[in-house]
Amino acid sequence: MKFPDELLYTKTHEWVRIEDEKATVGITDYAQQALGDIVYVELPGIGTELSKGGEFGVIESVKAASDVYAPLSGEVLEINGDLSDHPEFINQSPYEKGWMIVMKIKDKSEAGELMSSGDYESYVRKILEESE
């Protein structure tokens, strides 16, 4: 499993790449592995206002459907339209081709509540140990 250092993470397994006032969001390598083969992705419309912790999309896999949550508050500027025809990009490349949305950050201070790569890796390892 990959835990890129330049990203921030949520306890609901989303990752965030912050660049200036924008945040790119997707689900983590751990999340895509747990879901299995992804067959459908539902994303919000451009201009949608998101609240930190609120649902912004749905990912359906061969195993289950799972909600995706906004790691920060803000407005959706861009969606990854490729995912409608190629939802498997999330499985193949969760941090590159499998990104889901780009949002304009409303309150940068919310980023302080997200986990670092090391903290998220420890969090995932604890989940895995408890499930054994």
C-alpha positions in Angstrom: 0.0 0.0 0.0 1.1 3.5 -0.8 0.9 6.5 1.6 2.4 9.4 -0.4 4.1 11.9 1.9 2.8 15.1 0.1 -0.8 14.2 0.8 -3.1 14.6 3.8 -5.7 12.0 4.8 -9.0 11.5 6.5 -10.2 8.8 8.8 -12.8 8.0 6.1 -10.0 7.2 3.7 -9.9 10.2 1.4 -6.7 11.8 0.4 -6.1 15.5 -0.3 -3.4 17.3 -2.3 -3.4 21.0 -1.4 -2.0 23.5 -3.9 -2.6 27.2 -3.1 -6.3 27.6 -2.7 -7.2 24.3 -4.4 -7.5 20.8 -3.2 -7.5 17.6 -5.3 -9.4 14.8 -3.6 -9.6 11.0 -4.1 -9.8 7.8 -2.1 -6.7 6.1 -0.7 -4.9 3.0 -1.9 -6.2 1.2 1.2 -9.8 2.2 0.4 -9.7 1.1 -3.2 -8.2 -2.3 -2.1 -10.9 -2.7 0.6 -13.6 -2.0 -2.0 -12.3 -4.3 -4.7 -13.0 -3.8 -8.4 -14.7 -0.4 -8.8 -17.5 -0.4 -11.4 -19.2 3.0 -11.0 -18.4 6.4 -9.6 -21.0 9.2 -8.9 -19.5 12.7 -8.6 -21.0 16.1 -7.7 -21.7 18.8 -10.3 -19.2 21.6 -10.8 -20.2 24.5 -8.5 -21.5 22.3 -5.8 -20.7 23.6 -2.3 -19.3 21.0 0.0 -19.1 21.0 3.8 -16.2 19.2 5.5 -17.4 15.7 6.4 -20.4 15.8 4.1 -21.0 13.3 1.4 -19.9 14.3 -2.1 -20.0 11.1 -4.1 -20.6 7.3 -4.3 -18.2 4.6 -5.4 -19.7 1.2 -6.3 -17.6 -1.9 -6.5 -18.3 -5.5 -7.0 -18.5 -5.9 -3.2 -20.5 -2.8 -2.1 -21.4 0.9 -2.5 -19.5 3.4 -0.4 -20.0 7.1 0.2 -17.1 9.5 -0.3 -16.8 12.5 2.1 -15.4 16.0 1.6 -12.2 16.4 3.6 -12.5 20.2 3.5 -15.3 22.7 2.9 -15.4 24.4 -0.5 -16.7 24.6 -4.0 -16.2 21.9 -6.7 -14.2 23.4 -9.5 -13.5 20.3 -11.5 -14.5 16.6 -11.7 -12.6 13.7 -13.2 -14.9 13.0 -16.1 -12.7 10.0 -17.1 -14.1 8.1 -14.2 -17.5 7.7 -15.8 -16.0 5.6 -18.5 -13.1 4.3 -16.6 -13.9 3.8 -12.9 -11.1 1.3 -12.7 -8.6 4.2 -12.8 -9.3 4.4 -9.0 -8.1 0.8 -8.6 -5.1 1.2 -11.0 -3.9 4.6 -9.9 -5.7 6.1 -6.9 -3.4 9.0 -6.4 -2.9 10.0 -10.1 -5.4 8.9 -12.7 -8.0 8.1 -10.0 -8.5 11.6 -8.5 -12.1 12.5 -8.1 -12.6 16.2 -7.7 -10.7 19.5 -7.4 -12.2 22.0 -5.0 -11.6 25.6 -4.1 -10.8 25.6 -0.4 -13.2 27.7 1.7 -11.2 27.5 5.1 -7.6 26.4 4.9 -7.5 26.0 8.7 -9.6 22.8 8.3 -6.5 21.2 6.8 -5.0 21.2 10.3 -7.5 18.5 11.3 -6.3 16.1 8.5 -3.7 13.3 9.1 -0.2 13.3 7.8 1.0 10.3 5.7 2.7 8.7 8.8 -0.3 9.2 11.0 -2.6 7.7 8.3 -0.3 4.7 7.7 -0.4 4.0 11.5 -4.2 4.4 11.5 -4.6 1.9 8.6 -2.1 -0.6 10.2 -4.2 -0.5 13.4 -7.4 -1.2 11.4 -5.7 -4.2 9.7 -4.4 -5.6 13.0 -7.8 -5.4 14.6 -9.4 -7.2 11.7 -7.0 -10.2 11.9 
